[in-house]
Amino acid sequence: MQVTETLNSGLKREIKVTVPAKDMEARLMQRLDEAKGKVRLNGFRPGKVPVQHLRKIYGKSFMAEVVNEILSDSSSSILSDRGEKPAMQPEVKMTEDEKEAEKILAGNADFEFSLSYEVIPPIELKDFSGIKINRPVYDVPDTEIEEQVRRVTADAREYEPKKGKAELWDKVAIDYVGKVDGEPFEGGSAEDSNLILGSGQFIPGFEDQLVGVKAGEEKTVTVTFPETYPAAHLAGKEATFDVKVKEVSKPDGVEVNDDVAKKLGLESADQLREIIRGQLESQFGSITRQKAKRQLLDALDEEYKFETPSRLVEAEFENIWGQVTRDLEQAGRSFEDEDTTEEEARGEYRRLAERRVRLGLVLAEIGEQAGIQVTDEEMQRALFDAIRRYPQNQQQEIYEFYRSNPQALASIRAPIFEEKVVDHLLEKASVTDTKVTREELMADDEEETEAKPAKKAKSTAKKTEAEPKRKTAPKKKAAEKKEEAGE
């Protein structure tokens, strides 16, 4: 086998490989010889079929197997011999001329093909102790625990009609019609809807404006849908709700006791408080980690500047761009609506794609040099978590898909590996914990570090991976709220 480098420019490489016809012939004859004792043909005793007769029957198919074997084995061996790591699977090119291909399969011509690929650039790691992280930490106060307990237990209480104004934690029975730009919108109206004021079932601001209403009263409530509202055509828009209050009811006392907790399937009120405290601390802890991680990635982005493989960047850009354009389409908006142009947006998101690829390569190198591994147990646990998101009758099929698809399994492994590398770096970096308020922790600083040409779609570009659950609809089912035992 003759290997010749035909291109070496930046990260791009191209290798021409020539396998002489005599070597192809030798491989074919070896394969025919191995098949001689196994093939059964009429008119021949086992093991007595002439090789030339076998070649006449199986020569082309066996030679095709030889070609595939060479293509499969040579790529990895050539790259290994050259000490190079390809950014993606090398692109293989060989003759498309049918006559030339026939000659190769007949053993009458050299087999020539080329490998085109980009290499991962060498990355010289630096001292991580110089990275400074200001980690915001929020200590959840007892008052917030109690408020959440009240929300969770609201549906488990008994209510009786009352006269007078509705107060916080009272239940109101209402009819409402939601409008955007003066026009009713789908899913924005309901009759005989029960709402517990303070429960957080409706979008922010809705319940607050009903405190003080009386039975028989009509009121117009004005709210703005969150930018992250799942119905893209409503996200960020102001809406009015014409509300008719039909009844006001009060709960049976204010104390959250063991009887109330037992209605939720728990042993005691203390156990309920313990669960809620754990959930809130986990939720806010996730935000703390994400903000520390963001600072870490920003620091690495400043430290490491190198050429990135263009094919990796292009693949990452296509993923981002596809999601951005889908989000805008669903919202019925254009780039002009977001104060930018498609050209400017493409440039911003391409730079974001390059940043992601570069940081991915840096984290991979750090993890490799640190000997970080994802265990089988971690993979199994993550795989089962992924499968549980599907209906039960589909779970076995999804499991088999992952088990037989290396790329799908890699998508399970990648985030586990990344988080373990982040843990490793946070141990090495200089981390200072700073106590903050809930508002300070929840403040979205995403715009400081990321591209933002399409505001409605920018969450695609930079997602906060863990955040306390936002309100997602004017109406949330009580059963969902009980299961979450959280906001």
C-alpha positions in Angstrom: 0.0 0.0 0.0 1.4 3.4 -1.0 0.3 6.4 1.0 1.0 9.9 -0.4 0.0 13.2 1.2 -1.5 15.5 -1.4 -2.8 18.3 0.8 -1.5 19.8 4.0 -3.0 23.2 4.5 -4.0 24.4 8.0 -6.1 21.7 9.5 -7.0 20.2 6.1 -5.4 17.0 4.9 -5.8 14.8 1.9 -4.2 11.4 1.5 -3.9 9.4 -1.7 -3.8 5.6 -1.2 -2.8 3.1 -3.8 -3.1 -0.6 -3.3 -1.3 -2.4 -6.2 -3.3 -4.9 -8.3 -0.9 -7.7 -7.2 -1.8 -7.0 -3.5 -5.5 -7.0 -4.3 -5.0 -10.3 -6.2 -3.2 -11.8 -3.2 -6.0 -10.8 -0.8 -8.6 -12.2 -3.2 -6.7 -15.5 -3.5 -6.5 -15.8 0.2 -10.2 -15.3 0.6 -10.9 -17.8 -2.2 -8.6 -20.4 -0.5 -10.4 -19.9 2.8 -13.8 -20.4 1.0 -12.6 -23.5 -0.8 -13.3 -25.9 2.1 -16.6 -24.3 3.0 -18.4 -23.9 -0.4 -20.7 -26.6 -1.5 -21.3 -26.8 -5.3 -23.0 -29.5 -7.3 -20.6 -31.8 -9.1 -17.7 -31.2 -6.7 -16.7 -33.0 -3.6 -16.3 -30.8 -0.5 -12.9 -29.0 -0.6 -12.3 -30.0 -4.2 -13.8 -27.0 -6.0 -11.0 -25.5 -8.2 -10.0 -22.0 -7.1 -10.5 -20.7 -10.7 -14.0 -22.0 -10.7 -14.7 -20.3 -7.4 -13.2 -17.1 -8.7 -15.5 -17.2 -11.8 -18.5 -17.5 -9.5 -17.5 -15.4 -6.5 -14.6 -13.3 -7.7 -16.3 -10.0 -8.0 -18.3 -10.3 -4.7 -15.2 -11.4 -2.8 -13.1 -8.6 -4.3 -15.8 -6.1 -3.3 -15.4 -7.4 0.2 -11.7 -6.9 0.0 -12.2 -3.3 -1.2 -14.6 -2.6 1.8 -12.1 -4.2 4.2 -9.3 -2.0 2.9 -11.4 1.1 3.2 -12.4 0.2 6.7 -9.0 -0.8 8.0 -6.8 1.7 6.2 -8.4 4.9 7.4 -7.7 4.2 11.1 -4.3 2.7 10.5 -3.1 5.5 8.3 -4.3 8.2 10.8 -2.7 6.2 13.6 0.6 6.0 11.8 0.5 9.7 11.1 -0.3 10.5 14.7 -3.4 12.5 13.7 -6.9 12.8 15.2 -9.6 13.5 12.6 -12.2 16.0 13.6 -14.8 13.9 11.8 -14.9 10.7 9.8 -12.6 11.1 6.8 -14.4 11.5 3.5 -13.5 8.7 1.1 -13.3 9.3 -2.7 -12.7 6.6 -5.3 -13.3 6.2 -8.9 -16.9 6.6 -10.2 -16.0 5.3 -13.6 -17.8 1.9 -14.1 -15.1 0.5 -16.5 -12.3 1.4 -14.1 -14.3 -0.1 -11.2 -14.8 -3.4 -13.2 -11.0 -3.6 -13.7 -10.4 -3.2 -10.0 -13.0 -5.9 -9.1 -11.4 -8.2 -11.8 -8.0 -7.7 -10.2 -6.7 -6.0 -13.4 -6.0 -2.5 -12.0 -4.6 -0.8 -8.9 -7.2 0.3 -6.3 -6.8 4.0 -5.7 -8.8 6.2 -3.3 -8.3 9.3 -1.3 -9.0 10.4 2.3 -10.0 14.0 3.0 -10.3 15.2 6.5 -9.5 17.9 9.0 -7.3 17.3 12.1 -8.0 18.3 15.6 -5.4 21.0 16.4 -2.9 20.4 19.2 -4.1 22.1 22.3 -1.5 23.0 25.0 -3.3 23.2 28.3 -2.6 26.0 30.7 -2.7 26.4 34.5 -6.3 26.4 35.6 -5.7 27.9 39.0 -5.6 31.3 37.5 -9.3 31.1 36.5 -11.4 33.1 39.0 -15.0 32.2 39.5 -17.5 34.2 41.5 -20.2 31.6 42.3 -23.6 33.1 43.4 -25.2 31.2 46.2 -28.8 31.6 47.4 -29.8 30.3 50.8 -33.5 29.4 50.6 -35.2 31.0 53.7 -37.9 29.2 55.7 -40.4 31.8 54.5 -40.0 30.7 50.9 -40.3 27.0 52.0 -43.6 27.9 53.8 -44.9 29.8 50.8 -44.2 26.8 48.5 -45.8 24.5 51.0 -48.9 26.6 50.9 -48.9 26.4 47.1 -48.5 22.7 47.0 -51.1 22.0 49.6 -53.6 24.5 48.2 -55.6 21.9 46.3 -55.6 19.4 49.2 -57.6 21.8 51.4 -61.3 22.1 51.8 -62.9 25.4 50.7 -66.2 27.1 51.7 -67.8 30.1 50.0 -67.2 33.4 51.6 -68.6 36.9 51.3 -66.3 39.9 50.8 -63.1 40.4 49.0 -60.8 37.6 47.8 -57.5 37.3 49.7 -54.3 35.5 49.1 -54.8 31.7 49.1 -58.6 32.1 48.6 -60.1 30.2 45.7 -62.0 32.0 43.0 -64.3 30.5 40.4 -64.0 32.5 37.2 -64.8 32.8 33.5 -62.2 34.5 31.4 -61.5 35.5 27.8 -58.0 36.3 26.8 -57.1 38.7 24.0 -54.0 39.8 22.2 -54.2 43.0 20.2 -57.9 43.0 21.0 -58.5 39.6 19.4 -59.3 36.4 21.4 -56.6 33.7 21.0 -56.8 30.0 21.0 -56.6 28.4 24.5 -57.1 31.8 26.2 -60.6 31.3 27.4 -62.4 29.2 29.9 -65.5 28.9 32.0 -65.9 27.8 35.6 -62.2 27.8 36.1 -61.0 27.4 39.7 -58.0 29.4 40.7 -56.2 29.6 44.1 -54.7 33.0 44.4 -51.0 32.7 45.2 -50.7 29.2 43.7 -48.8 30.3 40.7 -51.1 28.3 38.3 -51.5 31.3 35.9 -48.9 33.4 34.2 -47.1 36.0 36.4 -49.2 39.0 37.4 -52.6 37.4 36.7 -53.4 36.2 40.2 -52.1 39.3 41.9 -54.7 41.5 40.1 -57.6 39.3 41.4 -56.7 39.8 45.0 -59.6 42.0 46.4 -62.3 41.0 43.9 -65.8 40.0 45.0 -68.3 37.4 43.6 -70.2 38.9 40.7 -67.5 41.4 39.9 -66.0 41.8 36.4 -62.4 42.9 35.9 -59.9 43.3 33.1 -56.5 41.8 33.9 -53.5 42.9 31.8 -50.3 40.7 31.8 -47.3 40.1 29.6 -46.5 36.6 28.5 -42.9 35.6 29.5 -40.3 35.6 26.7 -39.9 31.9 27.4 -43.6 31.1 27.1 -43.8 27.7 25.2 -46.5 29.0 22.8 -44.1 31.0 20.6 -46.9 33.2 19.0 -47.7 34.5 22.5 -44.2 34.8 24.0 -43.4 38.3 25.1 -46.7 39.7 24.1 -49.1 41.8 26.2 -52.5 40.3 26.7 -55.8 41.3 28.4 -58.2 38.9 30.1 -61.8 39.8 30.7 -62.6 38.1 33.9 -65.9 37.4 35.6 -65.7 36.3 39.2 -68.5 33.8 40.0 -67.5 32.7 43.5 -64.9 33.4 46.2 -64.1 30.6 48.7 -61.8 30.5 51.7 -59.6 27.5 52.8 -60.2 25.6 56.0 -57.6 27.3 58.1 -54.0 28.3 57.4 -52.0 25.6 59.2 -50.3 22.9 57.1 -50.6 19.9 59.3 -50.0 16.1 58.9 -53.6 15.6 57.7 -53.1 17.9 54.8 -49.7 16.2 53.9 -51.4 12.8 54.0 -53.8 13.9 51.3 -50.7 14.3 49.1 -49.6 10.7 50.0 -46.9 11.8 52.5 -46.5 10.8 56.1 -46.3 14.2 57.7 -46.0 18.0 57.2 -42.3 17.8 58.2 -41.7 15.3 55.4 -43.4 17.6 53.0 -41.3 20.6 54.1 -38.1 18.4 53.8 -39.0 17.4 50.2 -39.8 20.9 49.2 -36.6 22.3 50.7 -34.6 19.7 48.9 -36.3 20.5 45.6 -35.8 24.2 45.9 -32.2 23.9 47.0 -31.6 21.6 44.0 -33.3 24.0 41.6 -31.4 27.0 42.8 -28.2 25.0 43.1 -28.5 24.1 39.4 -28.7 27.8 38.5 -25.7 28.5 40.7 -23.8 25.7 38.9 -24.8 27.0 35.5 -23.7 30.5 36.3 -20.3 29.2 37.6 -20.0 27.0 34.5 -20.8 29.9 32.2 -18.0 32.0 33.8 -15.7 29.0 33.5 -16.5 28.6 29.8 -16.0 32.3 29.2 -12.6 32.1 30.9 -11.6 29.2 28.7 -12.9 31.0 25.6 -10.5 33.9 26.4 -7.6 31.6 27.1 -7.7 29.3 24.1 -7.7 30.8 20.6 -6.9 28.4 17.7 -8.3 27.4 14.3 -11.3 25.2 14.5 -12.2 22.4 12.0 -14.6 24.0 9.5 -16.7 20.9 9.1 -17.4 20.7 12.8 -18.3 24.4 12.9 -20.5 24.0 9.9 -22.4 21.1 11.5 -22.8 23.0 14.7 -24.0 26.1 12.9 -26.6 24.1 10.9 -28.0 22.7 14.2 -28.3 26.2 15.8 -29.6 27.9 12.6 -32.2 25.2 12.1 -33.6 25.7 15.6 -33.4 29.5 15.3 -35.4 29.7 12.1 -37.9 27.2 13.3 -38.5 29.3 16.5 -39.0 32.5 14.4 -41.3 30.7 12.0 -43.5 29.4 14.9 -43.6 32.8 16.4 -44.6 34.3 13.0 -41.7 36.8 13.2 -38.8 37.7 11.0 -35.2 38.9 11.7 -36.4 42.4 11.0 -38.8 42.1 13.8 -35.9 41.3 16.1 -33.9 44.4 15.0 -31.4 42.5 12.9 -31.0 41.0 9.4 -30.5 37.5 8.3 -26.9 38.2 7.3 -26.1 39.7 10.7 -27.8 36.8 12.5 -25.9 34.2 10.4 -22.6 35.9 11.4 -23.5 36.0 15.1 -24.6 32.4 15.2 -21.6 31.2 13.2 -19.3 32.8 15.7 -21.3 31.1 18.4 -20.9 27.7 16.6 -17.2 28.3 16.4 -17.0 29.1 20.1 -19.0 25.9 21.0 -16.7 23.8 18.9 -13.5 25.3 20.3 -14.7 24.9 23.9 -15.8 21.4 23.1 -12.3 20.5 21.9 -10.7 22.2 24.9 -12.9 20.3 27.3 -12.3 17.0 25.5 -8.5 17.5 25.8 -8.7 18.4 29.4 -10.8 15.4 30.1 -8.5 13.1 28.2 -5.4 14.4 30.0 -7.1 14.2 33.4 -8.2 10.6 32.6 -11.9 11.4 33.1 -14.1 8.5 32.2 -17.8 7.9 32.0 -18.6 4.7 33.7 -21.0 2.0 32.5 -23.2 2.6 35.5 -23.4 6.3 34.7 -24.3 5.5 31.1 -26.9 3.0 32.1 -28.6 5.5 34.5 -28.6 8.3 31.9 -29.9 5.9 29.3 -32.8 4.8 31.5 -33.6 8.5 32.3 -33.7 9.2 28.6 -36.0 6.2 27.9 -38.4 7.1 30.7 -39.4 10.3 28.8 -41.2 8.1 26.2 -44.5 6.2 26.6 -44.1 2.8 28.2 -45.1 0.9 25.0 -42.2 2.6 23.1 -39.5 2.3 25.7 -38.1 -1.1 24.6 -37.9 0.1 21.0 -36.1 3.3 22.1 -33.7 1.2 24.3 -32.8 -1.0 21.3 -32.2 2.1 19.2 -29.7 3.5 21.6 -28.0 0.2 22.1 -27.5 -0.4 18.4 -26.6 3.2 17.5 -23.2 4.4 18.6 -24.0 8.0 17.7 -27.1 8.0 19.8 -25.1 6.6 22.7 -22.5 9.3 22.2 -25.2 11.9 22.6 -26.0 10.3 26.0 -22.3 10.2 27.0 -21.3 13.7 25.9 -23.1 15.8 28.6 -22.1 13.4 31.4 -18.4 13.7 30.3 -18.7 17.5 30.0 -20.1 17.9 33.5 -17.4 15.7 35.0 -14.8 17.9 33.2 -16.5 21.0 34.6 -16.3 19.5 38.1 -12.6 18.8 37.6 -12.0 22.4 36.5 -14.0 23.9 39.3 -11.8 22.0 41.8 -8.7 23.5 40.1 -10.0 27.1 39.6 -10.2 29.8 42.3 -13.9 29.8 43.3 -15.4 32.4 45.6 -18.9 31.9 46.9 -21.0 35.0 47.1 -24.4 35.1 48.9 -27.1 36.7 46.7 -30.8 37.3 46.8 -33.3 35.2 44.8 -33.7 38.1 42.3 -30.0 38.4 41.8 -29.6 34.7 41.2 -32.5 34.5 38.8 -31.3 37.6 36.8 -30.7 36.5 33.3 -27.2 37.5 32.2 -27.3 35.4 29.1 -27.1 38.5 26.8 -23.7 39.4 28.3 -22.0 36.5 26.7 -24.0 35.2 23.8 -25.2 36.2 20.4 -28.6 37.8 20.4 -29.8 38.7 16.9 -33.1 36.9 17.4 -34.4 37.6 20.9 -37.2 35.1 20.8 -34.8 32.4 19.6 -31.8 33.2 21.6 -32.5 30.5 24.1 -31.5 28.2 21.3 -28.1 29.7 21.2 -27.5 29.6 25.0 -29.8 27.6 27.1 -29.8 27.8 30.9 -29.8 24.0 31.5 -31.3 24.1 35.0 -33.8 26.7 36.2 -36.8 26.6 38.6 -39.8 25.8 36.6 -41.4 28.8 34.9 -45.2 29.2 34.5 -46.1 27.7 31.2 -49.8 28.3 30.8 -52.7 30.4 32.0 -54.0 27.2 33.5 -51.9 24.5 35.1 -53.6 21.3 36.3 -53.6 20.8 40.0 -52.4 17.2 39.6 -49.3 18.4 37.9 -48.6 20.8 40.7 -49.0 18.1 43.3 -46.6 15.8 41.4 -44.0 18.5 41.2 -44.3 19.7 44.8 -42.5 22.8 43.5 -43.1 25.9 41.5 
